[in-house]
Amino acid sequence: MAALQQMNTWQLLPLPAGVQPLGLKWVLTTKPAADSSKPRYKARLVVKGCAQRPGEYGQLYAPVAMTPTLRTLLAKVAAEDLELHQLDICTAFLNGELGEEVWVKQPEGYQQGGSRMAYKLQRALYGLKQAPRAWHEKLQQVMVGVLGYTAASADPSLFVKHSSSGSIWVLVYVDDMLVAAKQLEQVQQAKQEIMGRFRARYLGEAVVEQCYWWSLT
C-alpha cells in the first residue's frame, strides 16, 4: 500500500452516481530465493478486470520481446563478446498513465470514509485490461522521447542507441530488461539512466546459456 500511495496510483473520492466500481483482490505469493536465503513474501493488489465492459477501455494490444529477437541478440552477444546485464522493473504497470476514467472499490482491510468512497485510478493497476498497453506506451515515451533510443521497426520491444562510443541494445519483456553493449561503462550508463526514470532492481550480469534455454521454451 505504501508503494501504491508513493506512485499516486489513485485518489480517494466520493463515488459518482451511477458508476459501478471494479472490485479489487489481494494476490499473496511466496517467491523462492535463488540461493539458500529466505524466500520473498509478496503481496499484489489486483483489479478484477474481467468485469470491465467494452467502451470502458480503448486498444489493448501491447508488444513484448519476440523469441527470434531474443535469440538474435544472444547470438550477437556471443559472437562479439558483448556485456549482457539484467534489470527488473518494480511494479512496472503502475508507471502506465490511464486515458480512461476508472473507479475501483477500496481494498479489504483499508476502507476509509464509508461505503460511498472509492478510488479513482490515475495509474494502470495490475489486472486492468489496458494496463499492459499503458505500461508499454510509457516505456516507449521514456526510452525514445527522453533517453534517445530508437525502437526497432521489426520488434518495438528492442531499443537501440548508437553513439561514438558504441551501441547499446535494450530488450524488454514486460518488466524484465536485458542490456547489451561492448563496454561495461556503457551498460552502467544505460542502467543509471533507466533506473533514474523507473524504480528497478539491478540483477547483475546475465548468463547467456540460461537466457538461450529460456528462449527455447
N, C-alpha and C positions, 0 to 999 in steps of 0.2 A: 504493500500500500504506500509506503514511503517513496518507493521508486516511481510509482504511478503519479503520485502527487508532485514529485520533483519535475516530472515531464509535462506538467499541466495537461494531463490526459482529459480532464473533464471539468465542468462547472456544476456545482450543486445548486439547482434552481427549482422553483415550483413547476410541476408538470403542466404543460398547456392542455386546455380542454380538448378532448377528442384524440389525444395522442396515446397510443399504446406502447409503453416502453418495452424494449427487449430484455429478456432475463439474462442473468449472469450466473456463472458457477465457478467454483474453485477446482482446479486440477492439481492434485498433490502427487509428486513423483519422487522417487529415490534414484539418484544417478550414481552408479558405481564409480569409484575413483580409478584412474589408470594405474596407480601404484597401490601400495598396501595401506594407504591412509584412509581416513574415514570417508564414507560416501557423502555426497551432497544432497541435502533435502531441499526440494524446490516447490514453490507454490506459484501458480499462474492463474490470474483471473481472466476468464474467457467468456465472450459474448455467445449466447445461443443463436448464432447466425442462421440456423435452419428456419427460424421464424421470420426472417426477412422476406419481403414480398417484392416482386418486380415493380420497378418505379421508385423503390427506396435506395437504389444504387444504380450506378452507370456501368461502364465497361469493367469487366473483372479480370481479363487476361493479364498475367504478369509473367515475363520470361524468367527462366533460371538457366544456369550454365548447361549446355548440351554435352553429352558424353564425348562426341568427336572433338569438341573444343578442348575438353579436359585432356584427352589423350594427345592431341596435337601440342598443347602447352607442355605436358610432361615430356614428350619426345624432344621438344626444343630445349628444355631444361637439361635433359640428359646429354644431348648432342653438344651443347655449347657450355656445359658445366656452369649453369646459372645458379644463383642463390634462390631458394624457394622457402618462403615462410608463411605462417598461418595467422589469421585473425578471426575472432568470433565476435560478431556484433551483438551486444547485450540488448535484450528486449527490442529487437530490430523493428518490428511492426509499429511500435509506439512512436517512431520517427516520422511515420506517414501522416500527412495532414489531410483531413477529410474535407471533401467538397460538398457533402450532403449533410443535412441535419439529422442526427441520430441521437435518440434518447434511450437510456438503459436504466434498469432498476438499481437501487443501491445493493451492494453485495451483502451476503449473510455475515452477520457479526459487526457490520459497520454502518448501520442505519442511523440517520440523523434527521431531525426536523419533522418527523411524521410521514404518513403514507403518501402524501401528495408531493413529496420532494423526490427528485430523480436526478440522474447525471445526464447533462448534455455533453456528448463527446466532442472533444477538439482534436483528438488524435485517433489513429486507427488501432483499436484494441483487438487483440487476438480473438479469432472466431468470426469477425465480420467478413462478409463475402468480399468486400472491396479492400480489405487490409493488405493482402499481398501486392496489389497494384499500387496502392498509395505508397507503400514502402519502396517499390522499385522506382516510382516517379521521383520520390525524394532522393534516393540514391543517385539516380542519373543527374538530377539537378545539381547535386553537390560535386560528383565526380567530374562532370563535363563543364558545368557552368562556373564552378568555384575553383576546383583543383586543376583544371586544364587538361583532363584526359579526353580521349576520343572513344566513343563506343563503337566496337567493330560492327560493320554492316552485316556480316554473316551470323553474328551472335551478340545481341545487345548486352549480355551479361559479362562480356570481356571488354575491359577498359585498358587503353594503351596510351602511354605518354612518351613521346620522343624528345630528346634534348641533346645538346652537345656532349653531355657526359654519358649518354647511352639511353636505352629504352627500359621502361617499366611496364609490366603486364599485371593486371589485377583481374582475377576471375572470381565471380560471385555466384554462390549457390544459396539462395535465400539469405541466411545470416552468416554464412561461412565464406571467408575470403582466402585465396591463395595469391601471394605477392611474389613475383619473379623479376629478377634483374641480375645484371652481370656483377655488380659490385654490392657488397654488404651495405655500404653507405647509402646507396640508392634505396634499398629495401627499408632501411631505418628512416629515411626521409619520407617515403610513402606511408610507412606505419604511423609516423608522427602526424602527418597531415590528416590521415583518415581518423585517427584517434582524437584529433583536435576537433573533429566535426561530429563524431559519433562515439558514444560510450562503448568501449570494446575491450576484449581480453586478448593479449598477445600470447599466442600458443607456441612460439618459438619456431625452429626450423622444421619444415615438413619432410617426411620420409617419402621419397619418390615411389618406392616399391609399394608402400601401403596405399598411396594415392592411386597407383595404377590398378591394383587389385580392386579397390573401391570402384574404379571406373568401369570394371567389367561386370559389376552386379546390376 
